[in-house]
């Protein structure tokens, strides 16, 4: 299926690793131009080089996205380089463990700053260009907004806010033909997830217990499966889909995990 992305320009935040890397590569594989935005120039360049080696188009822009001015620079860089922006994938974030008991008001606000502020800031600065192209926004959320996790108030609040912003923006941007959707992962095997598992005293046992609770096929979701849904929503093939919160999680969030 031709998704119609050829030579269209898409910004992917946190686009150098894990889910973001998979999204960046798939956009390019479908003929789009990926702008990989993140804090590590080295990581960004590795992904860009891999995309170019595979015959795709990509550039990197290094930015600390928790800073509003950095978000503005990402948009300005992209607009100046390509003259257009067709889509924004808000993906960057970190489950930073700022809990109610273990955290503090200062840490909570810092967590919101790093996990949700750039979703708004990038969308705000990109809006004039998205209006011109009737582009769209795909946010990457988390099942934590629905299920809770414990000891991660800042991250959970951010992800809940992202769901709310998705519906709010979908309404506000209807007059401009701009679609806004969110993709919700649950248990996805990424380098960060692997690092977390391996930090535990019993990593293999813990991983087996988690996988056993994923209803569909008793396996982790892959980054590529999140990318598939994200890029579909970016494309015109999903032309009448907006304001949706789509779960790509093997049924983890909503199905009865006691099913054997």
C-alpha positions as CSV (number, residue, x, y, z in Angstrom):
1,X,0.0,0.0,0.0
2,X,1.3,3.4,-0.9
3,X,0.9,5.7,2.1
4,X,1.6,8.8,0.1
5,X,4.5,10.1,2.1
6,X,6.9,10.7,-0.7
7,X,9.0,13.9,0.0
8,X,6.8,15.0,2.8
9,X,8.6,16.2,5.9
10,X,8.0,14.8,9.4
11,X,9.6,15.7,12.7
12,X,10.1,12.9,15.1
13,X,11.2,13.8,18.7
14,X,13.3,11.3,20.5
15,X,13.7,9.9,17.0
16,X,17.1,8.2,17.4
17,X,16.3,5.3,19.7
18,X,13.6,2.7,20.5
19,X,10.1,3.6,19.3
20,X,11.3,6.9,17.9
21,X,14.0,5.3,15.8
22,X,11.5,2.8,14.4
23,X,9.2,5.6,13.4
24,X,12.0,7.6,11.9
25,X,13.1,4.7,9.8
26,X,9.7,3.7,8.6
27,X,8.8,7.3,7.5
28,X,11.9,7.3,5.4
29,X,11.2,3.8,4.0
30,X,7.8,5.1,2.9
31,X,9.5,7.9,1.0
32,X,9.1,10.7,3.5
33,X,11.8,12.9,4.9
34,X,12.6,12.4,8.6
35,X,13.8,15.2,10.9
36,X,15.3,13.3,13.9
37,X,15.1,15.6,16.9
38,X,16.7,14.8,20.2
39,X,19.3,15.7,22.8
40,X,22.2,13.5,21.5
41,X,23.9,14.5,18.3
42,X,25.7,11.2,18.2
43,X,22.6,9.1,18.5
44,X,20.7,11.3,16.1
45,X,23.5,11.0,13.5
46,X,23.6,7.2,13.9
47,X,19.9,6.9,13.0
48,X,20.2,9.4,10.1
49,X,23.2,7.6,8.7
50,X,21.3,4.3,8.9
51,X,18.4,5.8,7.0
52,X,20.6,7.3,4.3
53,X,22.4,4.0,3.9
54,X,19.1,2.3,3.3
55,X,18.2,4.8,0.6
56,X,16.1,7.2,2.6
57,X,16.1,10.9,3.4
58,X,16.8,12.2,6.9
59,X,18.5,15.0,8.8
60,X,19.1,15.6,12.5
61,X,18.6,18.5,14.8
62,X,20.0,18.5,18.3
63,X,17.8,20.0,21.0
64,X,17.0,19.8,24.7
65,X,13.3,19.7,24.1
66,X,12.4,20.7,27.7
67,X,13.4,24.2,26.8
68,X,10.8,26.2,24.8
69,X,13.4,28.0,22.7
70,X,14.9,24.7,21.7
71,X,11.5,23.6,20.5
72,X,11.2,26.8,18.4
73,X,14.6,26.1,16.9
74,X,13.6,22.6,15.8
75,X,10.6,24.1,13.9
76,X,12.6,26.9,12.4
77,X,15.4,24.6,11.3
78,X,12.9,22.3,9.6
79,X,11.0,25.1,7.9
80,X,14.1,26.8,6.7
81,X,15.7,23.5,5.4
82,X,12.6,22.1,3.6
83,X,10.1,24.9,3.4
84,X,7.3,22.8,4.8
85,X,6.2,20.5,7.7
86,X,3.7,17.8,7.0
87,X,3.6,16.1,10.4
88,X,4.9,16.1,13.9
89,X,5.4,13.0,16.0
90,X,5.7,13.9,19.7
91,X,7.5,10.9,21.2
92,X,10.3,12.1,23.5
93,X,9.9,11.5,27.2
94,X,11.2,9.5,30.1
95,X,9.5,7.5,32.9
96,X,11.5,9.3,35.6
97,X,10.1,7.8,38.8
98,X,8.9,11.0,40.4
99,X,6.4,9.6,42.8
100,X,4.0,11.2,45.3
101,X,5.9,10.0,48.4
102,X,9.4,9.8,46.9
103,X,9.3,13.0,44.9
104,X,8.8,16.7,45.7
105,X,6.8,19.6,44.2
106,X,10.0,20.7,42.4
107,X,10.7,17.3,40.9
108,X,7.1,16.9,39.9
109,X,7.1,20.2,38.0
110,X,10.4,19.3,36.4
111,X,8.9,16.0,35.2
112,X,6.0,17.8,33.6
113,X,8.5,20.1,31.9
114,X,10.4,17.3,30.4
115,X,7.5,15.0,29.5
116,X,4.6,17.2,28.3
117,X,5.7,20.8,27.8
118,X,7.5,20.1,24.5
119,X,4.4,18.4,23.1
120,X,2.6,21.7,23.4
121,X,5.5,23.9,22.4
122,X,6.4,22.0,19.3
123,X,2.8,21.8,18.1
124,X,2.4,25.6,18.8
125,X,5.4,26.5,16.8
126,X,4.7,24.0,14.0
127,X,1.0,25.1,13.6
128,X,1.5,27.7,10.9
129,X,3.3,25.2,8.7
130,X,0.8,22.4,9.4
131,X,-2.0,24.7,8.4
132,X,-0.3,25.2,5.0
133,X,0.0,21.4,4.4
134,X,-3.1,20.2,6.2
135,X,-0.6,18.1,8.1
136,X,-1.2,16.2,11.3
137,X,0.1,15.4,14.7
138,X,0.6,12.0,16.3
139,X,1.4,11.8,20.0
140,X,3.0,8.8,21.6
141,X,1.4,8.2,25.0
142,X,1.6,5.4,27.5
143,X,-0.8,2.9,29.2
144,X,0.4,4.4,32.5
145,X,-2.2,7.2,31.9
146,X,-4.9,4.5,32.2
147,X,-3.5,1.9,34.5
148,X,-1.3,3.8,36.8
149,X,2.1,2.2,37.8
150,X,3.1,3.6,41.2
151,X,5.9,6.0,42.0
152,X,5.7,7.9,38.7
153,X,3.3,10.8,39.3
154,X,5.0,13.2,36.9
155,X,5.1,10.8,34.0
156,X,1.6,9.5,34.6
157,X,0.2,13.0,34.8
158,X,2.0,14.0,31.6
159,X,0.7,11.0,29.7
160,X,-2.8,11.6,30.9
161,X,-2.4,15.2,29.8
162,X,-1.3,14.1,26.4
163,X,-4.5,12.1,25.9
164,X,-6.5,15.2,26.9
165,X,-4.5,17.4,24.5
166,X,-5.1,15.0,21.7
167,X,-8.8,15.4,22.0
168,X,-8.6,19.1,22.6
169,X,-6.3,19.8,19.6
170,X,-8.4,17.5,17.4
171,X,-11.4,19.8,18.1
172,X,-9.5,23.1,17.8
173,X,-7.7,22.2,14.6
174,X,-10.8,20.8,12.7
175,X,-11.2,24.1,10.7
176,X,-7.7,23.7,9.3
177,X,-8.0,20.0,8.3
178,X,-5.3,19.0,10.7
179,X,-5.8,15.6,12.3
180,X,-4.5,14.7,15.8
181,X,-4.2,11.2,17.2
182,X,-2.3,9.4,20.0
183,X,-0.7,5.9,19.9
184,X,-0.6,4.1,23.3
185,X,2.2,1.5,23.8
186,X,2.2,-0.7,26.9
187,X,5.1,-3.2,27.2
188,X,7.5,-2.5,24.3
189,X,11.0,-4.0,24.0
190,X,13.3,-1.0,23.7
191,X,16.9,-0.4,24.8
192,X,15.6,1.6,27.8
193,X,13.3,-1.3,28.7
194,X,16.1,-3.8,28.4
195,X,18.3,-1.6,30.7
196,X,15.5,-1.4,33.3
197,X,14.9,-5.2,33.3
198,X,18.6,-5.9,33.6
199,X,18.9,-3.5,36.6
200,X,16.6,-5.8,38.6
201,X,17.9,-8.5,40.8
202,X,15.9,-11.2,38.9
203,X,15.6,-9.8,35.4
204,X,14.6,-13.1,33.6
205,X,12.0,-13.9,36.2
206,X,10.5,-10.4,36.1
207,X,10.4,-10.3,32.3
208,X,8.7,-13.7,32.1
209,X,6.1,-12.5,34.6
210,X,5.4,-9.4,32.5
211,X,5.2,-11.2,29.2
212,X,2.8,-13.8,30.8
213,X,0.3,-11.0,31.3
214,X,0.2,-9.7,27.7
215,X,-3.0,-11.3,26.3
216,X,-2.2,-11.5,22.6
217,X,0.5,-14.0,21.8
218,X,2.1,-13.6,25.3
219,X,4.9,-11.4,23.9
220,X,6.2,-7.9,24.1
221,X,5.1,-5.3,21.5
222,X,7.9,-4.4,19.1
223,X,8.9,-0.8,18.3
224,X,8.2,-1.6,14.7
225,X,4.5,-2.4,15.6
226,X,4.2,1.0,17.3
227,X,5.8,2.6,14.2
228,X,3.4,0.9,11.8
229,X,0.4,2.4,13.5
230,X,2.0,5.8,13.9
231,X,3.0,6.1,10.3
232,X,-0.4,4.9,9.2
233,X,-2.0,7.7,11.2
234,X,0.5,10.2,9.7
235,X,-0.6,9.2,6.2
236,X,-3.6,10.2,4.1
237,X,-4.7,6.6,4.2
238,X,-6.1,7.4,7.7
239,X,-7.8,10.5,6.3
240,X,-10.9,10.4,8.4
241,X,-9.3,9.5,11.7
242,X,-8.8,12.2,14.3
243,X,-9.1,12.6,18.0
244,X,-8.4,8.9,18.5
245,X,-6.4,7.2,21.2
246,X,-5.2,4.0,19.7
247,X,-3.8,1.2,21.8
248,X,-1.1,-1.0,20.2
249,X,-0.4,-3.3,23.2
250,X,-1.5,-6.8,22.5
251,X,-4.6,-6.2,24.6
252,X,-2.6,-5.4,27.7
253,X,-4.5,-2.3,28.8
254,X,-8.1,-3.5,28.3
255,X,-8.3,-7.2,28.0
256,X,-8.6,-9.6,31.0
257,X,-5.0,-10.5,31.8
258,X,-6.1,-13.5,33.8
259,X,-7.0,-15.3,30.5
260,X,-4.8,-18.3,30.0
